Amino acid sequence: MSDSHHYFLAHARKAVLKARQLPKGRIKAKQRVVARVYHLLAKEAAYAPNLHHLEEFRTAREIENAIGA
């Protein structure tokens, strides 16, 4: 497995833990979607070159930062 795979998995775990701490509502749902995106990126990174996922990762980070939780 590549390093990016592990990197994305670490972000997915962190996002899931962050979502678990949030109260029920729209922000928690958005945080869970971000966690799913990181998890999908981790799955894809295990099979494809790393450079293809850079833009998706940046977009996911922007969304997570926009949530502000």
C-alpha positions as CSV (number, residue, x, y, z in Angstrom):
1,M,0.0,0.0,0.0
2,S,1.1,3.5,-0.6
3,D,1.7,6.2,1.9
4,S,-1.2,8.3,0.6
5,H,-3.5,5.4,1.4
6,H,-2.5,5.5,5.0
7,Y,-2.6,9.3,5.0
8,F,-6.2,9.3,3.7
9,L,-7.2,6.6,6.2
10,A,-5.8,8.7,9.1
11,H,-7.9,11.7,7.9
12,A,-11.0,9.4,7.6
13,R,-10.5,8.2,11.2
14,K,-10.0,11.7,12.5
15,A,-13.1,12.9,10.6
16,V,-15.2,10.1,12.0
17,L,-14.1,10.8,15.6
18,K,-14.9,14.5,15.1
19,A,-18.4,13.6,13.8
20,R,-19.1,11.4,16.8
21,Q,-18.4,14.3,19.1
22,L,-20.9,16.6,17.4
23,P,-24.6,16.8,18.4
24,K,-27.2,15.5,16.0
25,G,-27.9,17.8,13.1
26,R,-26.8,19.1,9.8
27,I,-23.1,19.7,10.7
28,K,-22.7,16.2,12.0
29,A,-24.1,14.8,8.7
30,K,-21.7,17.0,6.7
31,Q,-18.8,15.8,8.8
32,R,-19.8,12.2,8.2
33,V,-19.9,12.8,4.4
34,V,-16.4,14.3,4.6
35,A,-15.3,11.1,6.5
36,R,-16.8,9.0,3.7
37,V,-15.0,11.0,1.1
38,Y,-11.7,10.5,2.8
39,H,-12.4,6.8,3.1
40,L,-13.2,6.5,-0.6
41,L,-10.0,8.4,-1.5
42,A,-8.1,5.9,0.7
43,K,-9.6,3.0,-1.2
44,E,-8.7,4.6,-4.5
45,A,-5.2,5.5,-3.5
46,A,-4.5,1.9,-2.8
47,Y,-4.9,1.1,-6.4
48,A,-4.0,4.3,-8.4
49,P,-1.1,6.7,-8.5
50,N,-1.1,9.4,-5.8
51,L,-1.2,12.5,-8.0
52,H,-4.7,11.7,-9.3
53,H,-6.2,12.2,-5.8
54,L,-4.6,15.5,-4.9
55,E,-7.4,17.7,-6.1
56,E,-10.1,15.6,-4.4
57,F,-8.2,15.7,-1.2
58,R,-7.9,19.5,-1.3
59,T,-11.6,19.8,-2.0
60,A,-12.5,17.5,0.9
61,R,-10.2,19.6,3.2
62,E,-11.8,22.8,2.1
63,I,-15.3,21.4,2.9
64,E,-14.1,20.1,6.3
65,N,-12.7,23.5,7.1
66,A,-15.9,25.2,6.0
67,I,-17.9,23.2,8.4
68,G,-15.9,24.8,11.2
69,A,-16.7,22.3,13.8
